[in-house]
Amino acid sequence: MKKLTTQPSTANAELLFDLGVWEEAWKNRPRSSRYKQKSAPFDTEEAFERWARNYHAQSFTEEGKNRSARIMGWIENQGVTFEGASVLDVGAASGIFTIPFAEKGARVTAVEPSALLVSLMQETIPAELKNNITIVSERFEEISISNKGWEKQYDIVFASMCPAMSDWETIEQAIHCARKYVYVSTIAGAKEHTLMDELRTVLGVDAPYKAGDMAYLQQLLYLKGYSYTMIITREVNDFEIQVEELIQQLPEWLHTYEIPTDAVALSKAETYIRDTYTNGLIPFSRGARFGKMLIQLEQAHMKTVSAVKK
């Protein structure tokens, strides 16, 4: 990737508006896969199954359903109508958005490659909605949309925190599937985790710099002439975990946050945790800033925000 020099110049300014620079930077940025690295110091299949079941349970709590409703409400306030619409839900997980889309009267195609998450979704879909939902158990980035007949076939393409939406090629594929709207949400900066920050200090390591995918996406959409509405939110929640449970999962947690997992680091981290949290319970906060973007493919106008019903 081309690099900016410290001296301001016309050439440097031009780089900010160079599509090739932004496409290359997004595609080639350092990235890691939480559950698929062969070098991961933990059982990746077991870790993914634990995450999937926890994510599913949390998604369908009252708090989880309220979060989905807030996001859908924001989309509706931009003029989107789900009733009677065709929706492609990319990275549908266990149906946290697929099901409420169908409840609002949409016909939904849910793309989800994980057999476990598909199974959880099938168990959760109410009987009266099953005819409104089609599940495609494939990776979106590996799908030929021409072979599927998906080109311009959906009113709305929706991708909430979907790992596939990590470069311009998959964003463009989503856009090619849509007639009216594409919704994409991604991380918009570094992850926050108070306990991992403590352990970085103890182990003497710095947090890696993470620009967040939203920076690339916003700039590319701007340079390519798309119309879009976006919002950046900071969402941080408080949690507690038992010391023994954390010690068991410590290699996974450290690996996920790119902290060393060698024997010396693990021993030092465990000693700190046991010495600091002597009551056996660890409180921590976790979250990040997230970008939510609605790309408008039809002629875009400013929308009138609907009044909140009391």
N, C-alpha and C positions, 0 to 999 in steps of 0.2 A: 504494500500500500504506500502511496505517496505520503510524505510527511511534511507538515508545516515547519518552516524555519521560524526562528525567534523574531526576525525582522519583518514588520508588516510590509506587504507588497501587493500589487495587483494579482500576481500569480497565486499568492496565498489565498486571496479572496476568491479567486476563480475556483480553487479546490473545493470550497464550501458549496459550490453549485455544480460540481462535477458528478454526474450520475454514476460513472464507472467507479469513482473513489468510494462512494457510499455503498454500492452493491458489493464491491470487493471486500470492504471493511466488515460488512455484516456477515457475509459468507465465511470469511476467514478468521473471524474473531475467536479467541480461545473459548472453548466450551467443554463441558463435561457431562457425562451421562450418569445419573445417580444410581441406576440399577443394572446397567449393562456392561460396565467395565469389568473385564476379566481380572484386573488387578485389584478390584475392590476387596478390602480386608473384612468382608462379611458375606454371608449367604444372600446373594442378590435376589433370588427367587423368593426366599422367605421374607426379606425386607419389603419387596414389592407387594406381596400378598398382605402383609400387615398394614402397609400404607393404604392399599386399595380398600380394605375392609373398614379401616378407620375413616378414610375419606368418605366412603359411602354412608357410614353411620352419621358422621357430622353433617353431611350435605342434606340429609332428610330430617334433621332436628328442626325445631321451630326457627331457631336462629339461622340455620342454613337456608331454609326455604324463604325466610324474609330477605336474606341477601340476594337470592335469585330474583325475588320479586322487585327489589330496588333496581337491579340492573335492567330488568325487562321494562320497568316503569320509565327509566331514563331513556331507553330506546324508543318507547312509545311516545314520549314527549318530543321526540324529533320527527314525529309524523308517521312512524311505522305502525301498521296494523297487522296483528298476527292472525286474526280470524279469517279463514279462507285462504291463507297464504301457504306457499310451499317453502319449507325451511330445510336447509342442509346444515346439520349440527356436527361440526368437525371436532373430533376429540370429545365425544359425548360422555365419556366416563360411564357412570352408572345411571345417567339420565336426569341429572339435577336440573338441566334446562330442557331436555327433550320432553319430559313429561309435562311441565307447565306450558310449553309451547302447544302441545296437543290439547291440553285442557282449555286453552284459549281458542281452539278451533283450527289450528294449523295442521297441515300434513307434513310430517317430519321424516327425513331420512337421517338416521343417526350413524355416523362413522366412528367406530371404536375398535382398535385392533386387539385389545386385551380380552382374552376369553373369560377371565374372571370378572372383569367389569361388565362385559356383555351379559354374563350369567346373572349378576346382581341387578342389572337393569331389567332383564326379562322377569325376574322375580318381583320387581317393584312396579312395573307398568300395570295400572288398573285394567281389568278385563275389558271395560267399555272403551278403552283407548287403543287397544292392540291393533285394530285395523287402521289407525291413523299414523302408526309408527313403523317404519321399515329400518331394520338394523343391517348395516354393512360392516362386517368384521374384517376390515383391511386398513392398512396404513394409508392415510390420505396422500402423502407425498409419493407413494408408489402406484397410485391409481391413475389409469389413463381416462381422463374425463371424456375424451372423444369416444372411446370404446364403451363407456358407460352411458353415453348420450346425455351427459350432464351440462354441456355447454349452454349457458344462458337458460338453464332449466329451473332455477330456484329464485323466488322473489327475494329471499334473504339467505345469505350464508353467514353462519354464526360460529365463531371459534373463540371460546373462553379459555385463556391460559393454556392453549394447546401447544405442546412441544413441536409439532410439525410446522407451526407458523414461526420459523426461526430464520428464514431468509427470504429474499424477494421472490424467488421462484415459486414457493408454495403460496405466498400471498397472491401472486399473479394468477396462480391456478384457482384459488378461491374466487378471485374477481371474475375470472372467465366462467365460473359456474353461476354467477348471480345476474339477475336482471335489474334489481333495484338497489339493494343494500348489502354491504359486507360489514359485519361487526367483528373486531379483533381486540382482545385484551392481552397485554403482556406486562412483564415487570418493567418498571420505569426507574431503575436505580439499584443500588445495593440492597441486599436483604438485611434485615435487622434481626438480631438475636442476642439478647443481653447475656445469656449464659456462654454462648460461643465467644462473645467479646471478652468475657472474663478469662476464658481458657486461652485465647490468643495472647492476652497479657501475660498469663502464667507461663506460656510456652515461648514467649518472645517472638511471635510471628505477626506480620501485618496482614490486614484484610486485603484480598486482591481487588484491584479496581474493576468495577463493573458498570458500564455505561447504561445498561438496560436496553432491551430490544426496541422499546418504544421510540428511542432517539433515532434509530436507523429508519424505522417504519415511517415516522412522521416526516423526516426529511425527504425520503424517497417519494412518498405520496405527493408532497409539495412540489418537488422538482418535476414529477411526471404529470402534474396538472390535474390531479384528482381533487374533488370537493369532499370535505370531511368535517365532522364535529368530534371533539374529543374532550375528555376530562381526566385529570390526574388526581387520584385519591391516595391518602396514606392510611393503611389499614394495619393496625397493630393490636394484638390480643394478648391477654395474660393467661398463663398456664401454670400447672404444677406437675411435677413428676417425682416419683419415689427414687431415692438414691440408687437402690439396687437395680431398678428397672433401667435407669440411665447408664449405670456401669455396664450392664449387659449390652446395651445398644451403642456404647460410646464409640467404637470404631466406625459405625455407620454415620453417626452424627458428625464426627470430626471430618470424615471423608466428604460428606455432603457440603460442608462449609470450607473445604479445601484447607484443612488444618492437618499437620503431620499425624500419621497413625502408626509410626514405628513403636517398638516396645518401650523405648525410653519416654516418648511423648505420652503414650497411654498410661504408663506408670505414674508419671508426674501429674497428669490430669486427674487420674483416679485419687491420688493422695490429696490433691487440692480439694476435690469434691467432698471426700469423706471428712477432711479436717474442717471444712467451711460450713457444711450443711449437716451438723451433728444431730439435728432432730429428725433426719431421714427424709425430709421433704425439700424439694428445690423449686422455688418460684422463678419464673422467667417470662419475658415478653418476646414475642416473635411477630414479624410482619415485614412490610415493605411498602414502597409506593408502587401503584399500579396504574397503567394507562389503559383507558377504555376509548376505543375509536369506532365511529360509525362512518363508513365510506358511502357516499351517496352517488350512485351511478346515473340516476336520472338528473334532469336539470335541478340544481339545488336552490332552494329558497330558505330564508330564515323561517323557523317554525314558531308557532304560538304555543308556549308551554301551557299545558292543561292545568286547571286549578286542582289542588289537592282536595279530595272529597273528605269531609269530616264525618 
